[in-house]
């Protein structure tokens, strides 16, 4: 099958949607399918052979964050050329409602279109305002996928229609088989807490974790916090008393291999995100690596963690609740071992062997349907030319 995938966000700025698309493309390539991904990218960005650049993106505030999107006449021309050259059996557009390549591709594409909706935003004024513009494009979509029940709810409430829920995928074994890094493992009895995310994006919740850290260190002074991600490190620790700042270590951006080693090395992964999450891929990665998870009780996080059975939850934005839970878990190896066991079993449902097969089934359904319609149209046309009445 010739598969065209459209990425709305810049390839050179890592994010959950980009990682999902990358892993999905590589999964299908391993199965023998021909895959091309169209994505915004700066001219000097090294790209995998299956990625085609649609040109440089620009930063745009979107869904409580800043997304790097690509839109305009030049982008539209590149979309049309990519569609023409690809002659795809199916087009898979991610975030077709965002002002980026997905919407342009939806307007220009012919044939079967599958769309995946990642956004969870129950109060999206932009989506409501843009409905009349989006409607014509969305009507061309053959099948809709939402990565979670909350992304599906956003779609239904703002744009109408419905979607099948297929979660984001993870290569579970890649994380499960990573080698821990001794430099990142516990020092003494304090334990190591891990956080991965953009430091300067408030909704990722690092400020909440920083507010909780003094209480954690008061109870367990040897605990240290490892932070992986880009952003202003000095600003991140500015609220901490100076004598505690040495307990925070910033690793900067880490590679996929180091992210897996990071998650295999820590005693507790904390996800203090405050909102705007439709899924929670980092939770799945942490569980895959065997890291016990403590997360804010966002609806999407609760769903990923099996309502708290596969990881513990604390009240969103409540630094005291976070600190109390972290102190308790760091001091309870048996409970962490239980969470590790439950998480490792639960996470298998997110492995690409399951998720990829479900998405491929959607592709096959829409391409079979398109083939049947085409065959019916050819038969109707032939009968008309022969002057035969329809049965």
Secondary structure, DSSP 8 states (H G I E B T S, - for coil): -EEEEEE-S-TTS--HHHHHHHHHHHHHHHTT-EEEEEE---TT----TTEEE----EEEEETTEEEEE--SHHHHHHHHHHHHHH--SEEEEE-TTSTTHHHHHHHH--S-EEEEE----TT-HHHHHTHHHHHHHHTT-SEEEESSHHHHHHHHHHH-S--EE----B-HHHHHT----GGGS--TTS-EEEEES-TT-GGG-HHHHHHHHHHHHHH-TT-EEEEES-S-HHHHTTTS-GGGGGGEEEEES--HHHHHHHHHH-SEEEE---S--SS-HHHHHHHHHT--EEEE--HHHHHHTGGGTSSEEE-TT-HHHHHHHHHHHHT-HHHHHHHHHHHHHHGGGGBHHHHHHHHHHHHHHHHHHHHHHHHHHHHHHHHHHTT----
